[in-house]
Amino acid sequence: NRANQLAHQLIALGISPDDRVAICVERGPGMIVALLAILKA
């Protein structure tokens, strides 16, 4: 799904479990996808 795809992209960029990741999106499905991806990465 989209959250897994984004999580894999974040990992490929070098995001590790203790890194902080900022998101700037409007409330909606995109925000949920981003939050899930960050938690999975």
Short mmCIF file of the C-alpha atoms (twelve columns), coordinates in Angstrom:
data_MODEL
# 
_entry.id   MODEL 
# 
loop_
_atom_site.group_PDB 
_atom_site.id 
_atom_site.type_symbol 
_atom_site.label_atom_id 
_atom_site.label_alt_id 
_atom_site.label_comp_id 
_atom_site.label_asym_id 
_atom_site.label_seq_id 
_atom_site.Cartn_x 
_atom_site.Cartn_y 
_atom_site.Cartn_z 
_atom_site.pdbx_PDB_model_num 
ATOM 1  C CA . ASN A 1  0.000  0.000  0.000  1 
ATOM 2  C CA . ARG A 2  0.994  3.667  -0.137 1 
ATOM 3  C CA . ALA A 3  2.285  3.832  3.438  1 
ATOM 4  C CA . ASN A 4  4.634  0.897  2.822  1 
ATOM 5  C CA . GLN A 5  5.890  2.456  -0.416 1 
ATOM 6  C CA . LEU A 6  6.618  5.749  1.335  1 
ATOM 7  C CA . ALA A 7  8.265  3.946  4.265  1 
ATOM 8  C CA . HIS A 8  10.607 2.143  1.861  1 
ATOM 9  C CA . GLN A 9  11.463 5.457  0.192  1 
ATOM 10 C CA . LEU A 10 12.253 7.018  3.577  1 
ATOM 11 C CA . ILE A 11 14.493 4.084  4.488  1 
ATOM 12 C CA . ALA A 12 16.239 4.385  1.113  1 
ATOM 13 C CA . LEU A 13 16.919 8.048  1.935  1 
ATOM 14 C CA . GLY A 14 18.647 6.972  5.137  1 
ATOM 15 C CA . ILE A 15 15.921 7.586  7.707  1 
ATOM 16 C CA . SER A 16 16.588 5.531  10.836 1 
ATOM 17 C CA . PRO A 17 14.279 4.794  13.805 1 
ATOM 18 C CA . ASP A 18 15.622 7.646  15.982 1 
ATOM 19 C CA . ASP A 19 15.488 10.333 13.277 1 
ATOM 20 C CA . ARG A 20 12.963 13.147 13.350 1 
ATOM 21 C CA . VAL A 21 10.859 13.557 10.232 1 
ATOM 22 C CA . ALA A 22 8.801  16.676 9.563  1 
ATOM 23 C CA . ILE A 23 5.632  16.536 7.512  1 
ATOM 24 C CA . CYS A 24 3.693  19.417 6.010  1 
ATOM 25 C CA . VAL A 25 0.422  18.224 4.518  1 
ATOM 26 C CA . GLU A 26 -3.217 19.176 4.872  1 
ATOM 27 C CA . ARG A 27 -5.408 17.011 7.047  1 
ATOM 28 C CA . GLY A 28 -6.789 14.076 5.149  1 
ATOM 29 C CA . PRO A 29 -5.797 10.691 3.789  1 
ATOM 30 C CA . GLY A 30 -2.344 11.943 2.790  1 
ATOM 31 C CA . MET A 31 -1.555 12.858 6.378  1 
ATOM 32 C CA . ILE A 32 -2.528 9.408  7.620  1 
ATOM 33 C CA . VAL A 33 -0.372 7.771  4.940  1 
ATOM 34 C CA . ALA A 34 2.581  9.985  5.884  1 
ATOM 35 C CA . LEU A 35 2.228  9.276  9.608  1 
ATOM 36 C CA . LEU A 36 1.990  5.524  9.065  1 
ATOM 37 C CA . ALA A 37 4.995  5.571  6.744  1 
ATOM 38 C CA . ILE A 38 7.089  7.477  9.275  1 
ATOM 39 C CA . LEU A 39 6.140  5.044  12.024 1 
ATOM 40 C CA . LYS A 40 7.001  2.069  9.802  1 
ATOM 41 C CA . ALA A 41 10.364 3.547  8.793  1 
# 
